Amino acid sequence: MQRQHSQDAPLFGEDDDHIRRSKFNVRHPLASFFHLFFRSSAILVYLFCDIFSSRFIACMVTIILLLSCDFWTVKNVSGRLLVGLRWWNQVDDDGKSHWVFESKRTDSLRTNSGADSRIFWLGLVVCPIFWVFFVFSTIFSFKLKWLAVVIMGLVLQWANLYGYLKCKMGGQSNLRDMARNYLGVQMFKQAMKKTESL
């Protein structure tokens, strides 16, 4: 696993970093729109496909196409534009697979819009929660024909969430260790507050 800055591989929109925006302005409205469009459309089609069509295959193909478009858009476009992060897998000459997690330099991150970042992370975190719920509801309602579709939705959206969390937190570190360290720090702060109040 590697974490690197984008010195050798410029990110989309890096040439116009000199334009500063307010934290409430969306700097990349088209990327923000498609970041939310494909993932919310897949959820809506899943929820309402029985109402509009009785053909399972047509609904399944539509959902899988929307999920695939979402995965590609988030991984290759909106992550770069909205938050300056990207991740990918590359295979070296020996056939070994290497995961690369990349982020923009910190001096250029100040020019990113706060609204872009909020839209990106909100869509990235909330939609996989829906797919987790759909997996359980599919199992408990015995609609097992939908199980492959909802698992695919969960896997594709979880993969992007995991990749971008690794980019944000650092590609070298283990997310489980980071969560454990965060909880340890929070418990230490709570203990310190209690001892100070005594």
C-alpha positions as CSV (number, residue, x, y, z in Angstrom):
1,M,0.0,0.0,0.0
2,Q,1.2,3.4,-0.8
3,R,0.1,6.9,0.1
4,Q,1.5,9.7,-2.1
5,H,0.9,13.3,-3.0
6,S,-0.2,14.2,-6.4
7,Q,3.0,15.8,-7.6
8,D,3.6,13.3,-10.3
9,A,-0.1,12.7,-11.2
10,P,-2.1,16.0,-11.2
11,L,-5.7,15.7,-10.2
12,F,-8.6,17.1,-12.2
13,G,-9.2,20.8,-11.5
14,E,-5.8,21.3,-9.9
15,D,-4.9,24.0,-12.4
16,D,-7.6,26.4,-11.2
17,D,-6.8,26.0,-7.5
18,H,-6.2,29.8,-7.3
19,I,-9.9,30.4,-7.4
20,R,-11.1,30.5,-3.8
21,R,-14.8,29.9,-3.0
22,S,-17.0,30.3,0.0
23,K,-17.6,27.2,2.1
24,F,-21.3,27.4,1.0
25,N,-20.6,27.5,-2.8
26,V,-20.5,24.3,-4.7
27,R,-17.4,24.5,-6.8
28,H,-18.1,21.5,-9.0
29,P,-21.9,21.3,-9.4
30,L,-21.9,18.8,-12.2
31,A,-19.6,16.4,-10.3
32,S,-21.7,16.9,-7.1
33,F,-24.9,16.2,-9.1
34,F,-23.6,12.9,-10.6
35,H,-22.0,11.9,-7.3
36,L,-25.5,11.8,-5.8
37,F,-27.5,11.0,-8.9
38,F,-26.3,7.5,-9.7
39,R,-26.3,6.3,-6.1
40,S,-29.7,7.7,-5.2
41,S,-31.2,6.5,-8.5
42,A,-30.1,3.0,-7.8
43,I,-31.7,3.1,-4.3
44,L,-34.9,4.6,-5.8
45,V,-35.1,2.0,-8.6
46,Y,-34.6,-0.7,-6.0
47,L,-37.4,0.6,-3.8
48,F,-39.9,1.3,-6.5
49,C,-39.2,-1.2,-9.3
50,D,-42.0,-3.5,-8.2
51,I,-44.5,-0.7,-8.6
52,F,-43.3,0.4,-12.1
53,S,-42.3,-3.0,-13.6
54,S,-43.0,-6.6,-12.8
55,R,-39.9,-7.8,-14.8
56,F,-37.2,-8.7,-12.4
57,I,-34.4,-8.9,-15.0
58,A,-35.0,-5.4,-16.3
59,C,-35.0,-4.0,-12.8
60,M,-31.9,-5.9,-11.8
61,V,-30.0,-4.8,-15.0
62,T,-31.0,-1.1,-14.4
63,I,-29.9,-1.2,-10.8
64,I,-26.6,-2.9,-11.6
65,L,-25.9,-0.3,-14.4
66,L,-26.6,2.5,-12.0
67,L,-24.4,1.0,-9.4
68,S,-21.6,0.5,-11.9
69,C,-21.9,4.1,-13.1
70,D,-21.9,5.3,-9.5
71,F,-18.8,3.3,-8.7
72,W,-16.9,4.6,-11.7
73,T,-18.0,8.2,-11.2
74,V,-17.1,8.3,-7.5
75,K,-13.8,6.5,-7.9
76,N,-12.6,8.3,-11.0
77,V,-14.2,11.8,-11.0
78,S,-16.0,13.0,-8.0
79,G,-13.4,11.9,-5.4
80,R,-10.7,13.8,-7.3
81,L,-12.8,16.9,-7.9
82,L,-14.7,17.3,-4.7
83,V,-12.2,16.2,-2.0
84,G,-8.8,15.8,-3.9
85,L,-8.6,12.0,-3.1
86,R,-8.1,9.0,-5.3
87,W,-7.3,5.4,-5.0
88,W,-6.5,2.5,-7.3
89,N,-4.8,-0.8,-7.7
90,Q,-1.8,-1.4,-9.9
91,V,0.0,-4.6,-10.8
92,D,3.8,-4.4,-11.0
93,D,6.1,-6.3,-13.4
94,D,6.3,-9.2,-11.0
95,G,2.5,-9.6,-11.0
96,K,2.1,-8.3,-7.4
97,S,-0.9,-6.1,-6.7
98,H,-0.3,-2.8,-5.0
99,W,-3.0,-0.5,-3.6
100,V,-2.3,3.2,-4.0
101,F,-4.1,5.9,-1.9
102,E,-3.4,9.4,-3.0
103,S,-4.4,12.9,-1.7
104,K,-3.7,16.4,-2.9
105,R,-1.1,18.4,-1.1
106,T,-2.4,20.2,1.9
107,D,-1.7,23.6,0.6
108,S,-4.0,23.0,-2.4
109,L,-6.7,21.5,-0.2
110,R,-7.5,24.9,1.3
111,T,-9.1,26.0,-2.0
112,N,-11.6,23.1,-2.1
113,S,-15.2,24.1,-1.3
114,G,-16.6,23.0,2.0
115,A,-19.9,22.3,0.3
116,D,-18.3,20.0,-2.1
117,S,-16.6,18.1,0.7
118,R,-19.9,17.8,2.7
119,I,-21.8,16.6,-0.4
120,F,-19.1,14.0,-1.1
121,W,-18.8,12.5,2.4
122,L,-22.5,12.6,3.0
123,G,-23.3,10.7,-0.1
124,L,-20.4,8.3,0.4
125,V,-21.4,7.4,4.0
126,V,-25.2,7.5,3.9
127,C,-25.9,5.3,0.8
128,P,-24.0,2.2,2.0
129,I,-26.2,2.3,5.1
130,F,-29.2,2.0,2.9
131,W,-27.7,-1.1,1.2
132,V,-26.9,-2.7,4.6
133,F,-30.6,-2.2,5.5
134,F,-31.6,-3.7,2.1
135,V,-29.5,-6.8,2.7
136,F,-31.2,-7.5,6.0
137,S,-34.7,-6.6,4.8
138,T,-34.2,-8.9,1.8
139,I,-33.1,-11.8,4.0
140,F,-35.8,-11.4,6.6
141,S,-38.6,-10.8,4.0
142,F,-37.4,-13.9,2.0
143,K,-37.0,-12.0,-1.2
144,L,-33.9,-13.9,-2.0
145,K,-34.0,-13.2,-5.7
146,W,-32.9,-9.6,-4.8
147,L,-30.1,-10.8,-2.5
148,A,-27.4,-10.7,-5.3
149,V,-28.4,-7.2,-6.3
150,V,-28.4,-5.7,-2.8
151,I,-25.1,-7.4,-2.0
152,M,-23.6,-6.0,-5.2
153,G,-24.9,-2.5,-4.1
154,L,-23.3,-2.9,-0.7
155,V,-20.0,-4.2,-2.0
156,L,-19.5,-1.5,-4.7
157,Q,-20.5,1.4,-2.4
158,W,-18.5,-0.1,0.6
159,A,-15.4,-0.4,-1.7
160,N,-15.5,3.3,-2.5
161,L,-16.1,4.2,1.1
162,Y,-13.2,2.1,2.3
163,G,-10.9,3.4,-0.4
164,Y,-11.6,7.0,0.4
165,L,-11.4,6.5,4.1
166,K,-7.9,5.0,3.6
167,C,-7.0,8.0,1.4
168,K,-8.3,10.4,4.1
169,M,-6.8,8.6,7.1
170,G,-3.6,7.5,5.4
171,G,-3.0,4.5,3.2
172,Q,-0.3,3.0,5.5
173,S,-2.4,2.7,8.6
174,N,-5.0,0.2,9.5
175,L,-8.5,1.7,9.9
176,R,-9.3,-0.7,12.8
177,D,-6.2,0.5,14.7
178,M,-7.2,4.1,14.0
179,A,-10.7,3.6,15.4
180,R,-9.3,1.8,18.4
181,N,-6.8,4.7,19.0
182,Y,-9.6,7.3,18.6
183,L,-11.8,5.5,21.2
184,G,-8.8,5.2,23.5
185,V,-8.2,8.9,23.3
186,Q,-11.9,9.7,23.9
187,M,-12.0,7.4,26.9
188,F,-8.8,9.1,28.3
189,K,-10.4,12.5,27.8
190,Q,-13.5,11.4,29.7
191,A,-11.4,10.0,32.5
192,M,-9.4,13.2,32.7
193,K,-12.6,15.3,33.0
194,K,-13.9,13.1,35.8
195,T,-10.6,13.4,37.7
196,E,-10.6,17.1,37.3
197,S,-14.1,17.5,38.6
198,L,-13.1,15.5,41.8
